[in-house]
C-alpha cells in the first residue's frame, strides 16, 4: 500500500483530528493498493467516526481499513493441504 503524497499531508496535519476532518481535508487523495486504488475518504468513512491523536493513528486506521484489493491472493493460506501431485513434507512418525 502506497500513500504517495498523502503520507506527507497526514504528517503535517494538526492533531487531534476527527475522521470527518480528515475526510474533508484529504478525502479525495488516492491510496495505491496491490490490485487497484481507494480514496482516503472511502477507507476512513468505512471505519466510522473516530478521533485520531497522531499521524500514526491515521496510518494504522488506513492499513486496517483498506479493502480486499490491498492484499495479494485472496483466501490464500500457506497452511492449506497440498494439491494432488504436489510433494509435501515427508511424514514423520514417532
N, C-alpha and C positions, 0 to 999 in steps of 0.2 A: 504494500500500500504506500503510495507516494502522495504527500500533501502538497507537493510543488511549492508555490509561493504562499499558500495558505498557512503553512507552518510558521513563517515569519510574522504574518498578521496575528496569528494566535498568540505568539510570544510577546508581541508589542501591545496587546490589549491590556486594559487595566482590570484587575480582579479585586473583589468577587464580581462575577457576571452571571446572569441567568441564561438559560438556553435560548429564551426569546431574544435577548440582547445579541447573543452570538449569531443567531439565525438572521436577525435584521441587519447586522453588520457584514456577515460573511456567507450568508445562506446560499448564494449563487456560486461560490467557489467550488471547483470540481476536485474530487479526490480520485486519483488514478488507482484502479484496482487490478487484480490479476486478470479479470475477464470482463472489463468494462469500466465505467465511471459512475460515481454517485456524487450528488452535491452535499456539502456540509449541512445544509438546511434539511435535506431528506433524512440524513443519519441522525442528527440531533432531534429532529421532530419525532422520529420513530421512538426515541428513548423517553419522551415526555418531559415535563418541566423539571429542571434541575438548577442548582446554583453551583457554579464552578469557582473554586478558590485559587486556581493556578492554571497556567497553560498546560501543565502535565495532566491535570484533571480533564481538560478538554480532549487532549490526545488519547487518554485512556478510554474516554467515552466513545471517541471515533473508532478506535481499534476494536472495541467490543460491540459497537452498534452497526458496523457495515454488514451488508447483505451477503448472500452466498457467492456473489461474484468476486469476493475478495479471496476466496480460497482456490486452491488448485483443483484437484479431482474431488467432486462431491461424493460422499459416502465411502471414501477410500479408508481402509484400515490396514495397517501392516500386520494386524493380528488375525486377519481372516484366514480361513483354511486355504491351502494351496489348491489351485485348479488342477483338473485332470491333466496328466502329462508333465506337470511341473515337479521338479525334485525338491522336496522339502528337507528339513534337517533329519538326520538319521535318528530313528527311535532308539532310546537307551532304556534298558530295563535294569532295575536294581534288585 
